[in-house]
Every structure is written in structure tokens, then in C-alpha cells.
Amino acid sequence: MLRVIGLNGSPRKDGSTAYLLDRALKIAEGEGAETSLIHVNPLLQSQKYPYCLACSSPCSGACYRGSALEEAFRRLAHADAVIIGSPVYFGTVSAQLKGFWDKSRKLRSAQSLLNTVGAAVTTGGARFGGQETALKTLHDMMLVQGMILVGDGHASADAGHQGCCAGAPASADENALRRIELLARRVVEVARSTAALR
């Protein structure tokens, strides 16, 4: 069975970003995937050093060994697809998400996310609040891991865009609710068709 993980880069477990990720995962489940949601903020808060200090090269993962963060990275390494969400902070991703991703250096050296399908979701306080620049940052972060990127296009609708962008509250953004469904369906479709690469 395909494994799809939602990665919530917001410090809020019940905000707009989490809302969209939850909707995406429900749609992925309907398409036959096994899903789970990871909230990055509590994982970083549980660490003595919440941000990467580049204490070894290559990364040994010593700073998070035996922790919930290590378990989260293990789950990511076994995922077929990851949908990453972040609120927009000053035109880019949250510090929490960046801190989490910086600590994923060990996954990169092991090529654990190579050919994993990746998609991006961003939420902002306004309709044009930096969502697309944050999406580009998410894409760059995934490309450095060797992931296969998809947007919010699907054969049943249109070719799509870079990902799903929402204005807060996401639950009232009708366009975002349509786009998150297309994105989730595309993620599952591409993950299924590229399974032999992982």
C-alpha cells in the first residue's frame, strides 16, 4: 500500500495549514493510500538543540538519536509521497519547518527521499500573501533531497500550478479546497506510477 505523509510546518496543530493537509490526506486515503500527519513543532521543541549545528559531516543523526524526531525521519524515509505544508512567514516557510528540514541531512546522504513524490501547500493571511514564494522554497527543499515534484494539476481538471495556495482561513477558501483535492489525487497517481523507482 502507498504511504503518504503530510508534514505540518506550522506551529499550530489546528490552523489553516493543518486543515488543508488533513483534507489532502483524507482524499489520498480515498484513493487507496495509507496516510499520517507529522507536526514538526513539537518534535523540534523536544530537542536539546532544535536547529542543526552541522556537528558532523556527513550527518550522524546523533543529536536526535532515540527521539521522536528520529522516528519521524524513519517514517519519512519509508514514505512514497510527502505533502509539505507551511504558513507564509515573511515570504517564505516557517522557522519550524526549516529547522526540521535542516536536520534531515542524514536522509539526504542516505538518499532516503530520492524519487519520493513531493507536493507543497502554503497558507497566508491574505489572498496574495507570499504563498507562491513559499511554495518555491518548499520545492527547492524537496529538490535538494532528490524528490519528484508535482503541482495541483490532474487530468480530470487542468495542468495546475506549483501547488495549493490558500488565504486564511483555509476552510473558507473555495479555490484552495478545489486545488487541494486535485493535488492529493495527483500525488497518489504519480506515487503509484513511480513506485518502481523507490
Phi and psi in degrees as a GROMACS rama.xvg file:
@    title "Ramachandran Plot"
@    xaxis  label "Phi"
@    yaxis  label "Psi"
@TYPE xy
-67.474  139.731  LEU-2
-111.138  119.935  ARG-3
-118.134  126.407  VAL-4
-112.991  135.405  ILE-5
-97.6684  133.823  GLY-6
-117.215  108.177  LEU-7
-89.4566  107.741  ASN-8
-87.1696  5.52732  GLY-9
-85.7961  146.849  SER-10
-70.0552  -9.67292  PRO-11
-103.069  130.529  ARG-12
-82.165  -12.6382  LYS-13
-128.181  25.2509  ASP-14
-91.8488  -167.573  GLY-15
-63.5932  -39.2284  SER-16
-63.7424  -48.5018  THR-17
-61.8164  -37.3366  ALA-18
-60.068  -48.4346  TYR-19
-66.7379  -40.6248  LEU-20
-62.197  -42.017  LEU-21
-61.3905  -42.5968  ASP-22
-62.4729  -43.8165  ARG-23
-60.1182  -43.1398  ALA-24
-67.6466  -35.8269  LEU-25
-63.7843  -39.7405  LYS-26
-67.1483  -42.2128  ILE-27
-61.1481  -39.45  ALA-28
-60.5237  -42.1438  GLU-29
-62.8318  -23.8455  GLY-30
-90.2812  5.36397  GLU-31
99.1773  10.5023  GLY-32
-94.2035  154.416  ALA-33
-91.6379  132.109  GLU-34
-129.519  157.799  THR-35
-155.969  158.261  SER-36
-118.911  130.915  LEU-37
-112.188  125.969  ILE-38
-97.8358  118.724  HIS-39
-76.2315  -30.6658  VAL-40
-58.1223  -51.5895  ASN-41
-64.6407  -28.7519  PRO-42
-65.2518  -44.3686  LEU-43
-69.0903  -38.3478  LEU-44
-63.2966  -25.4859  GLN-45
-79.9943  -6.74284  SER-46
-91.4869  143.704  GLN-47
-63.8718  -42.1856  LYS-48
-117.466  97.4806  TYR-49
-71.7518  -14.987  PRO-50
-120.716  148.115  TYR-51
-64.438  132.66  CYS-52
-107.542  4.76021  LEU-53
49.4963  49.5142  ALA-54
-73.5784  -16.8144  CYS-55
-148.792  152.59  SER-56
-141.752  115.285  SER-57
-70.161  163.746  PRO-58
-63.8091  131.416  CYS-59
-95.1693  -13.8658  SER-60
73.9609  14.6248  GLY-61
-60.7817  -33.6472  ALA-62
-69.2523  -20.8069  CYS-63
-121.913  11.4515  TYR-64
-58.2241  132.054  ARG-65
77.9149  9.28227  GLY-66
-106.813  173.584  SER-67
-63.9999  -28.3015  ALA-68
-65.8879  -41.4654  LEU-69
-60.6115  -41.6388  GLU-70
-63.9599  -38.1212  GLU-71
-63.6286  -42.0309  ALA-72
-66.3963  -35.67  PHE-73
-62.4161  -43.0346  ARG-74
-63.5498  -41.9839  ARG-75
-61.2318  -40.9287  LEU-76
-62.7614  -23.9245  ALA-77
-102.198  6.36971  HIS-78
-80.5729  149.115  ALA-79
-88.2081  -26.0563  ASP-80
-152.577  148.566  ALA-81
-132.696  127.193  VAL-82
-107.003  113.089  ILE-83
-100.52  130.768  ILE-84
-122.378  143.02  GLY-85
-147.801  142.803  SER-86
-72.7906  160.425  PRO-87
-86.4402  122.135  VAL-88
-119.027  109.557  TYR-89
52.3481  43.5731  PHE-90
82.1691  6.41258  GLY-91
-144.462  -164.099  THR-92
-81.6663  166.696  VAL-93
-68.7742  154.404  SER-94
-61.6754  -34.8766  ALA-95
-62.666  -45.3747  GLN-96
-67.4872  -42.5714  LEU-97
-62.9068  -40.5513  LYS-98
-62.5337  -43.0679  GLY-99
-61.462  -47.5024  PHE-100
-68.2267  -36.1992  TRP-101
-59.7547  -34.6488  ASP-102
-78.075  -1.30725  LYS-103
-88.8829  17.5492  SER-104
-56.2294  -35.2907  ARG-105
-65.1217  -36.2459  LYS-106
-63.0637  -37.0006  LEU-107
-67.2271  -46.3021  ARG-108
-65.932  -27.6561  SER-109
-88.0809  -0.967414  ALA-110
54.916  35.1202  GLN-111
-66.8896  -28.0597  SER-112
-104.645  5.85668  LEU-113
-58.8538  125.974  LEU-114
69.0797  10.4715  ASN-115
-74.4703  135.875  THR-116
-75.2134  135.633  VAL-117
-129.631  143.992  GLY-118
-142.25  159.734  ALA-119
-127.136  144.751  ALA-120
-134.047  131.219  VAL-121
-132.528  150.5  THR-122
-130.865  142.555  THR-123
-135.816  166.081  GLY-124
-74.1948  -12.394  GLY-125
-137.35  165.835  ALA-126
-58.1036  -42.4709  ARG-127
-116.509  71.1738  PHE-128
-112.735  28.3009  GLY-129
95.6835  10.4546  GLY-130
-58.5245  -42.5595  GLN-131
-71.3395  -33.8748  GLU-132
-69.3808  -35.1535  THR-133
-67.159  -37.9418  ALA-134
-58.5341  -44.3213  LEU-135
-60.9896  -38.572  LYS-136
-63.8123  -43.941  THR-137
-60.1864  -41.6158  LEU-138
-61.4488  -45.0546  HIS-139
-60.0334  -42.4588  ASP-140
-61.3289  -41.1105  MET-141
-73.3101  -37.3997  MET-142
-62.2899  -36.3765  LEU-143
-65.2051  -22.0434  VAL-144
-89.5114  -2.87769  GLN-145
80.6052  23.8098  GLY-146
-81.2326  158.939  MET-147
-94.2929  116.833  ILE-148
-91.455  139.99  LEU-149
-130.114  155.399  VAL-150
-103.775  -153.094  GLY-151
-105.966  36.3562  ASP-152
-100.207  155.49  GLY-153
-155.908  147.742  HIS-154
-58.2469  -24.7735  ALA-155
-78.5649  -6.29633  SER-156
-134.373  -85.4515  ALA-157
-153.335  179.022  ASP-158
-71.8174  -18.5067  ALA-159
84.6208  -167.16  GLY-160
-134.721  -159.529  HIS-161
-69.7749  -23.9004  GLN-162
167.085  -167.65  GLY-163
-95.2703  124.617  CYS-164
-116.914  136.475  CYS-165
-134.349  150.582  ALA-166
-98.7032  148.595  GLY-167
-78.7809  142.595  ALA-168
-79.9327  139.045  PRO-169
-61.1953  -30.375  ALA-170
-63.2943  -19.7426  SER-171
-104.021  1.21186  ALA-172
-93.6873  95.5178  ASP-173
-61.6297  -37.6064  GLU-174
-63.458  -45.5751  ASN-175
-62.3861  -37.1485  ALA-176
-66.5052  -34.9797  LEU-177
-69.6866  -42.7751  ARG-178
-70.0641  -34.2215  ARG-179
-67.243  -33.1013  ILE-180
-65.8744  -45.1522  GLU-181
-63.1291  -42.0997  LEU-182
-60.9239  -45.9682  LEU-183
-63.2807  -41.6137  ALA-184
-65.8112  -39.1703  ARG-185
-65.748  -41.1586  ARG-186
-57.4504  -48.4962  VAL-187
-65.3647  -43.0952  VAL-188
-58.4892  -48.2467  GLU-189
-72.9141  -37.473  VAL-190
-61.554  -40.8521  ALA-191
-65.9081  -41.9982  ARG-192
-77.3347  -15.4869  SER-193
-109.101  12.1271  THR-194
-55.3353  -34.4719  ALA-195
-66.5714  -17.5265  ALA-196
-81.4028  -14.4875  LEU-197
